[in-house]
Amino acid sequence: MAAHGSFAESGADLELVGIQKRFPGFTAIEHLDLTIPAGSFFALLGPSGCGKTTTLRLVAGLEDPTEGRILIGGTDVSALKPHKRPVNTVFQSYALFPHMTILENVAFGLRRRKIGDATAKAHEALRLVELDHIADRKPAQLSGGQQQRVALARAVVNRPALLLLDEPLGALDLKLRRQMQQELKQIQQEVGLTFLHVTHDQEEAMTMADTVAVMNKGRIEQMGAPEELYELPRTVFVANFLGQSNLFHVDVVGGTDQVVHTDMDGTLLSVPKARTQRDSGSITIGVRPEKLSLTMTPPEPDASRNVVGPGRITDVSFIGVSTQYTVEVPGAGPLQVFAQNLQAGPAARLGDEVWLSWLTEHTFGLADDRLDTGALTTEDSTRAIAAQAALG
């Protein structure tokens, strides 16, 4: 995509200070302090009911906070009506006017506000999303992905300081959604606006956002770069919501200034001290399924690796690029292993006895316990991911 100079205006930073939102009978947002830097692509990620959409509606002015302040570009907008805020929202439903052409849809807001050169600016916004060549078509003549681009052009043409994206790709099929993820990120980088993206889709958040905040029960559990959250989750919820994790409930039995040694029913498991939130008592440690190696014989003793087993393979799912194994290990429960298919077909079969091992440096230690109320277990997470995949 070519650069579009007149769209390269900086977005504004967004600051939420002490935000609470209570509805009769429940609190949607507990106490939220959040700063989103100008020009960044920020994702609020979480399950249904976690408070992410309520947060977006508060920023848009569609809900009023019970307590706290909302600042955009340093200006308190908490008391401003939605149309007075430098904000535009792109929803999952495109809400295009069916009787208008694409060009008229994009220019509508500009004309309503009596802004000059509405047609020229609308053409420019359509060029940004590569749809200017079909400016005279009606929405019904466009695909879902094209309609979504028009909705984006209509929002961007107003040059908002802040663009809110509310599950904007949820209605698209998987292939088109992935294509739009890349295009949205490119457009955000070109126009330089601040994007606040609300989604329950982990891959979508990690693909597009510079910073991801994982929400749970009205509060942010963890915030950071996607790779940081994935490689070093701090809580059980984050470990299981952002991908899958194998979790072990262990007792700390010693260590050095570099490594914490733990015991799981007689099996020694180690975690780097810099990668654990706790280093005494009973703790929960974990490892991602793709970090595990699966072998038919016990691995040679190695201080740099953790080993569990023997276990038995209870499920094999061949998904092309990798094979997913479920291995039942006494004392550790069912563990997930994702093995890249470097040869034709799965390397191990249902019922095989195997050992699992991984580098100590890939282990992480969590701040809470996997048995804490409200925490997802690995099995719950697997079910949730399977249900999400079934729904598309």
Secondary structure, 3 states (H helix, E strand, C coil): CCCCHHHCCCCCCEEEEEEEEEECCEEEEEEEEEEECCCCEEEEECCCCCCHHHHHHHHHCCCCCCEEEEEECCEECCCCCHHHCCEEEEECCCCCCCCCCHHHHHHHHHHHCCCCCHHHHHHHHHHHCCCHHHCCCCHHHCCHHHHHHHHHHHHHCCCCCEEEEECCCCCCCHHHHHHHHHHHHHHHHHHCCEEEEEECCHHHHHHHCCEEEEEECCEEEEEECHHHHHHCCCCHHHHHHCCCCEEEEEEEEEECCCEEEEEECCEEEEEEHHHECCCCCEEEEEECHHHCEEECCCCCCCCCEEEEEEEEEEEEEECCCEEEEEEEECCCEEEEEEEECCCCCCCCCCCCEEEEEEEHHHCEECCCCCCCCCCCCHHHHHHHHHHHHHHC
